[in-house]
Amino acid sequence: MAVPDAWGPEEMKAQLVIEAPEGVSFSLPLAGPGSRLLALAVDMMIVVAASNVIEKVFSLLSLLSNDLGGALGLVAFFVFSTGYGIAMEWGWRGQTVGKRMLGLHVVDAHGGRLQFSQVVMRNLVRAVDMLPAFYLLGGVVTLFNAKFQRLGDIAAGTVVVRKQDLRVPDLESLLGGRFNSMLSYRHLAARLRQRTPPELAALSLEAMLRREDLDPASRLRLFGELAAKYRELVAFPPEAVETLSDEQYVRNSVEIVFRPRTALVQ
């Protein structure tokens, strides 16, 4: 369920524009304070509920020492709230439960692959964003930042974007109905589909659409970089890909990512 921001028309127009090599670019809609606040509320309910359970466990220690029980309870809350954000955003590719419900993703601000260090940094700085209470500092920074970044996003080099449904053109005319050797390895194809980030999928589709507009040298460089990114995600056996050019590798990957799952079953 994706919920649009309700903080004014300017936020609805905010876009993260990523300039890719050879003049190919794409944009992702930025998540404004409205949707981020709703996602935060969902996540905070989960953290508070879990913290109540933790508090009951540590309350047993207060029988020995009130100070010890209280101190451990505060430490446990910080560890769990920070660990929850890190574990969910890394495991779910930039999403927590709240972000998934609202259709939001954390992505690298420059279009690169989201790194574990970035996830850790933005969640550690969350404690500063929460000062003095109720995310006041982080909320103010977000309102006055062109990319709606809180301090944790600025420190980590990340932004939060809203999921968009890509309008996929006629794949038959775009891909030419050619044989896709990578589909012979269904488990690897399924893994590639699952691991491909939305920004890479969008850029690859845009590159396929504009490939005839590029000069030969630029076309080779662009598809070389895109193919390298796909190869990092999943390694196919040499017999499936060794005869493919970089552009053919990207074409096959685009087909795997965008075709309906039922159409990929052979």
C-alpha positions in Angstrom: 0.0 0.0 0.0 1.6 3.2 -1.1 0.3 6.4 0.5 1.0 9.8 -1.2 2.4 12.6 1.0 -0.1 15.1 2.2 2.1 18.0 2.9 1.5 20.1 -0.2 2.0 19.9 -3.9 5.6 20.8 -3.9 6.5 17.6 -2.0 4.6 15.6 -4.5 6.8 17.0 -7.3 10.1 16.4 -5.4 12.3 13.9 -7.4 15.7 12.4 -6.9 17.3 12.7 -10.3 20.2 10.3 -11.0 22.5 11.0 -13.8 23.9 7.8 -15.3 26.8 7.4 -17.7 26.4 8.6 -21.3 23.5 11.0 -20.7 21.0 8.4 -19.5 19.1 9.5 -16.4 16.1 8.6 -14.4 14.2 10.0 -11.4 12.6 8.5 -8.3 9.9 10.3 -6.3 11.2 11.5 -2.9 9.3 10.6 0.2 8.2 13.7 2.1 7.6 14.2 5.8 4.0 13.0 5.6 4.6 9.4 4.5 7.9 9.2 6.5 6.0 10.2 9.6 3.4 7.5 9.1 6.0 4.9 8.4 7.9 6.0 11.6 4.7 5.7 13.6 4.2 2.0 12.5 7.9 1.2 13.3 7.7 3.0 16.7 4.6 0.9 17.7 6.6 -2.3 16.9 9.6 -1.0 18.9 7.5 0.1 21.9 5.6 -3.2 22.0 8.9 -5.1 22.0 10.4 -2.8 24.5 7.5 -3.4 26.9 8.4 -7.1 26.8 12.1 -6.3 27.4 11.1 -4.0 30.3 9.2 -6.8 32.0 12.2 -9.0 31.7 14.5 -6.4 33.2 12.0 -5.5 35.9 13.1 -8.7 37.6 16.5 -7.2 38.0 15.0 -4.2 39.8 14.4 -6.5 42.7 18.1 -6.6 43.2 18.8 -3.0 42.2 16.4 -0.3 40.9 19.3 1.6 39.2 20.6 -1.6 37.5 17.2 -2.6 36.2 16.5 0.9 34.9 19.9 1.3 33.3 19.8 -2.0 31.5 16.2 -1.3 30.3 17.4 2.0 28.7 20.4 0.3 27.0 18.2 -2.6 25.8 15.7 -0.1 24.3 18.5 1.7 22.4 20.0 -1.5 21.2 16.7 -3.0 20.0 15.4 0.2 18.3 18.8 0.7 16.5 19.2 -3.0 15.7 15.6 -3.2 14.4 16.3 -0.4 11.9 19.6 -1.9 10.8 18.4 -5.5 10.5 15.2 -4.6 8.6 16.7 -2.0 6.2 19.6 -4.3 5.3 17.6 -7.5 5.1 14.7 -5.9 3.3 16.8 -3.8 0.9 16.1 -0.4 2.5 12.7 -1.1 4.1 11.3 -1.6 7.6 7.8 -2.8 8.3 6.5 0.8 8.3 8.3 1.7 5.1 7.1 -1.4 3.3 3.5 -0.6 4.3 3.9 2.9 2.9 5.8 1.9 -0.2 9.1 3.6 0.8 12.7 2.6 0.3 16.0 3.9 1.6 18.5 4.3 -1.3 21.9 5.7 -1.9 21.6 9.4 -2.7 23.8 9.1 -5.8 22.2 6.0 -7.3 24.7 3.5 -6.1 24.0 0.2 -4.3 23.0 0.7 -0.7 25.8 -0.3 1.5 25.7 -1.9 5.0 27.8 0.9 6.4 25.2 3.4 5.2 22.4 1.5 6.9 24.4 1.4 10.2 25.2 5.1 10.0 21.7 6.4 9.4 20.3 4.2 12.2 23.1 5.2 14.7 22.5 8.9 14.1 18.8 8.3 14.7 19.4 9.0 18.4 20.5 12.5 17.5 17.5 13.0 15.2 15.2 12.2 18.1 16.5 15.1 20.2 15.2 16.8 22.2 12.0 14.6 21.9 9.6 13.1 19.3 12.1 13.5 16.4 12.0 17.3 16.7 15.6 17.9 15.4 15.4 15.4 12.6 11.9 16.6 11.6 13.1 20.3 11.4 16.1 19.3 9.3 13.9 17.2 7.0 11.6 20.2 6.4 14.4 22.4 5.4 16.3 19.9 3.2 15.7 19.8 -0.5 15.8 15.9 -0.5 13.9 15.6 2.8 16.9 14.1 4.5 17.2 13.9 8.3 20.6 14.0 9.9 21.1 10.3 9.6 20.5 10.4 5.9 22.9 13.3 5.4 25.6 11.5 7.4 25.0 8.2 5.5 24.5 9.7 2.1 21.0 8.2 1.7 17.5 9.4 0.8 14.1 7.8 1.2 12.0 7.4 -2.0 8.5 6.4 -2.7 7.9 3.2 -4.8 6.7 3.9 -8.3 5.1 1.6 -10.7 7.2 1.6 -13.9 5.3 1.8 -17.1 6.9 -1.0 -19.0 6.7 -0.8 -22.8 5.9 -3.7 -25.1 8.6 -6.1 -24.2 8.2 -8.1 -27.4 9.1 -5.1 -29.5 11.8 -3.9 -27.1 13.5 -7.2 -26.6 12.8 -8.8 -29.9 11.7 -12.2 -28.6 15.2 -13.6 -28.7 16.3 -16.7 -26.8 17.4 -16.0 -23.3 20.0 -18.5 -22.2 19.9 -17.2 -18.6 16.3 -18.5 -18.2 17.6 -22.1 -18.4 18.8 -21.5 -14.8 15.4 -20.7 -13.2 16.7 -20.5 -9.6 19.4 -18.0 -10.6 17.0 -16.0 -12.7 14.6 -15.8 -9.7 17.5 -14.7 -7.5 18.5 -12.0 -10.0 14.9 -10.8 -10.1 14.8 -10.6 -6.3 18.1 -8.9 -5.9 17.9 -6.2 -8.6 17.3 -2.8 -7.0 14.5 -0.7 -8.5 17.0 2.1 -9.5 19.1 -0.4 -11.5 16.0 -1.9 -13.2 14.7 1.6 -14.1 18.1 2.6 -15.5 18.5 -0.6 -17.5 15.0 -0.2 -19.1 15.8 3.4 -19.9 19.1 2.4 -21.5 17.4 -0.3 -23.7 14.9 2.3 -24.9 17.5 4.9 -25.7 20.3 2.6 -27.0 19.8 3.7 -30.7 20.3 7.3 -29.7 23.8 6.7 -28.3 27.0 6.7 -30.3 28.8 3.3 -30.5 31.5 4.1 -28.0 29.1 5.5 -25.4 26.7 2.6 -26.0 29.5 0.1 -25.3 30.6 1.9 -22.1 27.1 2.2 -20.7 26.1 -1.4 -21.3 29.5 -2.5 -20.0 28.8 -0.8 -16.7 25.2 -2.0 -16.4 26.3 -5.6 -17.2 29.0 -5.5 -14.5 26.3 -4.5 -11.9 24.1 -7.4 -12.9 27.1 -9.8 -12.7 27.8 -8.6 -9.2 24.3 -9.6 -8.1 24.2 -13.2 -9.4 26.8 -15.3 -11.0 25.5 -17.5 -13.9 27.4 -20.5 -15.2 29.9 -19.6 -18.0 28.0 -21.7 -20.5 25.0 -19.5 -20.1 26.6 -16.1 -20.5 30.1 -16.5 -22.0 28.9 -15.8 -25.6 26.8 -12.8 -24.6 27.8 -9.2 -25.2 27.3 -6.7 -22.4 24.2 -5.4 -24.2 22.8 -8.9 -24.6 23.5 -9.6 -20.9 21.5 -6.4 -19.9 18.7 -7.3 -22.4 18.4 -10.8 -20.8 18.4 -9.3 -17.3 15.7 -6.8 -18.2 13.6 -9.6 -19.5 14.0 -11.5 -16.3 13.2 -8.5 -14.1 10.2 -7.1 -16.0 8.4 -10.1 -17.5 5.6 -11.6 -15.4 6.8 -14.5 -13.4 4.4 -16.9 -15.3 5.9 -15.8 -18.6 9.3 -16.8 -17.4 8.4 -20.4 -16.7 9.5 -22.6 -19.6 
